[in-house]
Amino acid sequence: MITQNTTTRKRKGGGGGGGGENMSSEVVEESWLVYFIEQGWLPFFIMGVVILGLRMYNVRQREEQRQLLREGLLSELNYQKILSKRHRE
């Protein structure tokens, strides 16, 4: 069974027959945020923001880890080079 959202929106200018009906038949216009919340998209939006933030944090951490690994390898190579020079002498 499919249910439809029965939220009504305000029409500017009104379409009623009498001039006095406009004030009583108007419904307060909802903002896009209320519509967003009513449709149930807010949890998905929040989850998307969290996932995006975690992804950016992960990328930064991997870059730092790569840089530290590179520095460690270079220092190890330099150390091995120094040891091999001393061994030859």
C-alpha positions in Angstrom: 0.0 0.0 0.0 1.5 3.3 -1.1 0.8 6.3 1.1 1.1 9.8 -0.1 2.3 12.8 1.9 -0.8 15.0 2.4 1.2 18.2 3.3 -0.5 21.2 1.7 1.4 24.3 0.6 0.3 27.8 0.5 -0.7 29.3 -2.8 0.0 33.0 -3.2 -3.0 35.0 -4.2 -5.5 32.3 -3.3 -7.9 30.6 -5.7 -11.1 30.7 -3.7 -14.4 32.2 -5.0 -15.0 34.9 -2.3 -12.6 37.7 -1.3 -13.0 36.9 2.4 -12.0 33.2 2.1 -8.3 33.9 1.4 -7.3 34.5 5.0 -9.1 31.5 6.5 -8.0 28.9 3.8 -4.4 29.8 3.7 -1.9 27.3 5.1 1.4 28.4 6.4 4.1 27.8 3.8 6.7 25.3 4.9 10.4 25.9 4.5 12.6 23.5 2.6 14.1 22.3 5.9 10.7 21.2 7.2 10.1 19.4 4.0 13.5 17.8 4.1 12.9 16.6 7.7 9.4 15.3 6.8 10.6 13.3 3.9 13.1 11.5 6.1 16.2 12.7 4.3 17.8 14.3 7.3 19.4 11.1 8.7 20.8 10.3 5.3 22.2 13.8 4.9 23.8 13.6 8.4 25.2 10.2 7.6 26.6 11.5 4.3 28.3 14.4 6.0 29.8 12.1 8.6 31.1 9.6 6.0 32.6 12.5 4.0 34.3 13.8 7.1 35.7 10.4 7.9 36.9 10.0 4.4 38.8 13.3 4.4 40.3 12.4 7.8 41.4 9.0 6.5 43.0 10.6 3.4 45.0 13.0 5.7 46.1 10.2 8.0 47.3 8.1 5.0 49.3 11.0 3.7 50.9 11.5 7.0 51.6 7.8 7.3 53.2 7.7 3.8 55.4 10.7 4.7 56.6 9.1 7.9 57.3 5.8 6.1 59.3 7.7 3.4 61.3 9.5 6.1 62.0 6.2 7.9 63.1 4.5 4.7 65.4 7.3 3.8 67.0 7.4 7.2 67.4 3.6 7.1 69.1 3.9 3.7 71.4 6.6 4.9 72.3 4.6 8.0 73.0 1.5 5.8 75.2 3.7 3.5 77.2 5.1 6.5 77.7 1.5 7.8 78.9 0.2 4.4 81.4 3.2 4.1 82.8 2.4 7.6 83.0 -1.3 6.8 85.0 -0.6 3.6 87.5 1.6 5.4 
